[in-house]
Amino acid sequence: MGGDDERLRAVVSLAQTMAAAYTPRESWRAAALGACEALSGSFAALSVWERDRGRLRVLVNAGQRAEGEEEFPEEEAYPVHAFPEITEFLHERWAGGGEPDAWVETADGLAGAGGPARGARPYCHQRVAALRRRGRGCCVVAPIVLHGRAWGELYVARPAGQPVFDRADADFATVLAAVVASGIAQTERLEEVRKLAFTDPLTGLANRRAVDIQLDEAVERHRVDDTVVSLVVCDLNGLKAVNDTHGHAVGDRLLERFGSVLSLCGAMLPEALAARLGGDEFCLLAAGPPADAVVGVATELCDRAAVIELGDGVACGVASTGDPIGPVRSARRLFRLADAAQYRAKAARSEGPVVAGRDGEVIRLADSPPKSAHDRRRLRGNRP
């Protein structure tokens, strides 16, 4: 809808409005409203992929909002495993140098532009259900890519009865998403220092500092009200071989890919924190879910890691206060147990997670000193 001149003016207007924004909220609102108007939509939303939380969080809802939709929602978020295109479809489409095309969903569930007819993906049941529930007939979804990484998505919808978005609309949405990405980059520079303090720059996951702070808080909750606290520690196998054979750039891509898988799996646990501890070490921290749920997610993580291209799987250890591991009075104790379980998994080349309290050797390993100066264990903490 609209001629080339109109669309060019819409692009210029969107860029100017975002450039004039002083706060993140102003920038988000300008992006959503500008895209909504440019695509002749009735509603638009902007969402960010929070890798450390494994979720798509809605930043702004603009235009004709349905009942219950807030302009700046505090807690409207959706686990990324329910919308796998953000971690799988996008990665496969553009990681090799392709462009992150937009696509169309319709309330009748038929493939829109960019759907299966183009070999892209099946339609998303969650989006179709949301369209029907809110009286909308179709939507166009455009991935937002920042610094070569999926940042989030731009979503524009039309009401039922209005013309369905076509391929030209989807292509235009891709252009608008690129303009939005530039505006967001400008806004994010203002908060870059604060974010870097708690974020791993390569994967976008939380870093060790963030884990230390949240684990201390979680263990304190456990001491007060017996909240189940679980830690999954992973060591990505084969990274050195990839670096030596293919170069560190390819090794970094492997780390990024596993980080995406970790974020996806972490989304299956409410409020879990996904982090890169450093090098080839990663972890998931969960406070609340039962131990069995955490072990199930760790098993899923191992299965997914086993099929990552160029990877060699992952050694995974789990320690949870929901298992018989004895008193946990400090974060150091839980880290040491998870480390020992991970060490045991690596030594045994286990295809699944090793769990402290369920493998009889883990607690002994965590509580015993190294056998010799040549013992390769590097368990966290100086004492059990």
Secondary structure, 3 states (H helix, E strand, C coil): CCCHHHHHHHHHHHHHHHHCCCCHHHHHHHHHHHHHHHCCCCEEEEEEEECCCCEEEEEEEEECCCCCCCCCCCCCEEEHHHCHHHCCHHHHHHCCCCCCCCEEEECCCCECCCCHHHCCCCCCHHHHHHHHHCCEEEEEEEEEEECCEEEEEEEEEEECCCCCCCHHHHHHHHHHHHHHHHHHHHHHHCCHHHHHCCECCCCCCECHHHHHHHHHHHHHHHHHHCCCEEEEEEEECCHHHHHHHHCHHHHHHHHHHHHHHHHHHHCCCCCCEEEEEECCEEEEEEECCCHHHHHHHHHHHHHHHCCCCCCCCEEEEEEECCCCCCCCCCHHHHHHHHHHHHHHHHHCCCCCCEEECCEHHHHHHHHCCCCCCCCCCCCCCCCC
